[in-house]
């Protein structure tokens, strides 16, 4: 039961979370499209917005205003460590402006760039990084030793033997080519260290630039390097949905460092 001093009308909480007007939220409740902590909500229900798990049409609604969800375009040369002993530019340099302790979901090595999810939601972070959920990540890689033979994609999809065991991609696409340089897109749910670079090295095409363009349903979009944006309610709900899917049996237990 919600605490008396923190409980609010459900329609008011939904409206404050951006679901719609209070009247529209009342209609959603009346039509039995809202659940609170696993049960169908009723008009007149009160909830604690800081603790209640509220779903509309099966999608999570974030009502705790203390929770932060950010998409950041990590520039090349920035380390994701929050305390780098080598004195390199750190992710903490970008996070200090928010005035609270935030954490990155997964990692990118210093030479890689692109999408990092930043949050203080420990529950979602654990789900997104736990190997049993197999959240996919998409990468755009610039590689050398082109042109690429058709067998490259087939080999990556069927599996390549690495020093720590076989690995494969979920999807592969040749995006463009110019002389001996090519751009390829890879989708993986594997999480082993430097997995993208090692896979491309194994098929004879070392990576010269690597950009992560999506994590699950969240896209990098047109964010400039070093830029950030707050995730929309729809993106947050999609992340929770992705983290609640049936687990993949072949996911690797290590957090990725692409």
N, C-alpha and C positions, 0 to 999 in steps of 0.2 A: 504493500500500500504506500502511496506517496505521502511524504511528510506534509502536515497541514500547512506549514509556512512556505512550502515551495510548490504546492499543487496549484495548477491552473486549469481552466477549462480547455479541453482538448482542441476545440476549434480555434481558440486563441493561440495556442502553441503552434498549431499547423499553419495558421496565417502568418505568425511571426517568422516561421521557417521558410516562407516564400511559396507555400503550396498554392495559395489563392486567397481570396477574400474570406472573411469569417463566414459569410453566407454560403460561399462555395464549399468551404470546408465542412460546414454543417450538412450540406447535401451529400458530400462524400461519406460522412459518418452514417447518415440516414440510409444510404444505399449499401451499407455494410462493406465498404471498400477500404476501411481503415482497421488495422489491428494494433493492439497495444500489448506488448509482452506476450504475444502469441494468442491472444483472444480477440474476437471481433468486438470493436468498440461500440458504445451506445451514446446517443445524445445525452449530455449531462455529465459524462465522464470527466474526471479531473486526473491530471498526470503531473509527474515531476519531469520537466523538460531536461533536467540534467542526468536523469538515469533511465527514463523510459525508452524502450525499443519500439519505435512507431514505424509502421509500414503502411504505405498507400499503394493499393494494387500490387502488393508484394514487394515494393521497392522501399528501401530504408530511407527515412527522413531524418536528417540531422537536426536536432533541436537544442543540443547543448552548445551554447554560444561560445564556450571556452575552447571548443575544438577547432583546429585550424587545418586546412587541406590546401596545399599549394603545389603548383607545377612550376618547376624551375628549369631553365635551359642552362645547364652547367657548361661554362666555357672550357675550351682546351687549356690545359696547364693548371687547372684548379683541382686539388685533391679533395676527395669526399671525407677524408679524416677530419674530425673536429679539433685535432691536436697533432699537427704534423711536426715530427721531430726534425725534419730537414728544412723547416722554415719556408716552405712553399706556400703559395696562396691557398687558403683553406675555405671550405664551404662555410665555416663559421663567419667569415667576412661578409657573406651575403645574408646570413640568418640573424645577425645582431640587430638589424633594424626592426625586428618583430617584437623585441623586448620580452621574449619568453623562450623556454627550452624546447626546441624542435629537433626532430630527427629525420634523417633521410631513409627512404624505403629502398633498400638495395644500394649498390655502389656502381661507380664508373671509375676507371683508372684515370690518372692525370692526363694521359694523352687522348682519352676519349671525351666526347662531348654529347650534349643532348639532354633528354628528359630525365629529371629526377623528381620523384614525389616527396614532398616534405610535409610532415604532420606531427601532432602531439597525441594522436589517437593510437595508443599502444595495441589495442585489440585489432584494429585494421592492419597495422604494420605487421603484426605477427602472422596474420592470415596471408598477406601479400608476399611475405618472404618465406613462409613455410613451404617446403618442397611438395607436400602432399596436395597442394592446390594447383600447382603447375601454371601459375599466371604467365601468359606469354609476353614477350618483349619483341619489338620490331627494331631492326637496325638497318641503317644505310651505310654501306662500306665502300670506300674507294680502294681498289686493289690494282696491283701491277702484274706484269707478265702476260698481258692480254695478247690477242683476243682469247676469250674463254671458250673452251670446247663444250659441246653439249653434255658431255659426260660429267662435267663439274657439278651441275645441279643434281643430276641423278645420283652421283656419289654422296653428296651432302644429305640428300633425302633418305637414302638407304642406310647410311651410316659410315663413319670414318673412324679408324682405329687411332686413338690418341694414347699418350703414355700412361694415362690414368683410366683407360678403358674406352669403349666405343662411344661415339656421340653422333647425333644427327640433328638436322633442322626440321622444323614443322612445315616451313614453306621457303622457297627460294625463287628469286626473279632477277633477271638481268634488266637493269634500269636504263643503262646507256653505256656507250663505249667510244673511246677516242684514242686511236693508235694502240699503244700497249697498256693503256689505263682503262679501267671499267668501273662502273658503279653497279652494285648489286644490293638487293634487299633480302634480308634474312629474318625469319621469325623463329624464335626458340622459346621453350619453357625450361631448358636446362639452366643450371645455375653455377656451373663450375668456373673457376678463375680463368679469365682471359679466353673464354670459350669461343667467342667469335673469331678472334685473331688466330687462335690455334687451329680452328677448323679450316680457315682459308689458307693458312700456311701449309696445312697437311695436303691440300689439293693443289698446291703450287702457285698460289696467288696471295702473297702477303698483303696485309692491310696497311695503307698509308694514312687513311683518315676513317674514323668511325663515329657515327652519330646514332644515338638511340632516339627513335622517333615516336615510340609509343610504349606504354606499360599497360597491359590489359586494354580496357576501353578508352583510356586517356591518351590523347594525341599531343605531340609537341606543338603542332600548328605553326604559326608565324612568330613565335616568341623569339626575340633577339637574344644573342648570347649574354648571359647574366640577367636576363629579364625573368619575371615571374608573373603568375596570375593565380587568383584563388579559384579552386575548382567550383564548378556549378553544382547545384543540388542533383542534377541528372547524372553528372559524372561521378559524384560520390556514391549515389545509389547504385550505379553500374559497377563500381569497384566492389561494393559489398556483395552484389549479386555474383560477380566473377569469383570472389573469394569463397562463396558458398556453394560453388559447383562441386560435382563429384570429383574427388582427388584423382590425379594421374598416377599410375603405378610407377612410371619410369622417371619421375622427377628426381633431380639430384639434391642431396641435403645441403650442399654448400651455397652460400649467398654469392651471387654473381659479381664478378669484377671484369667487365667486358674489355 
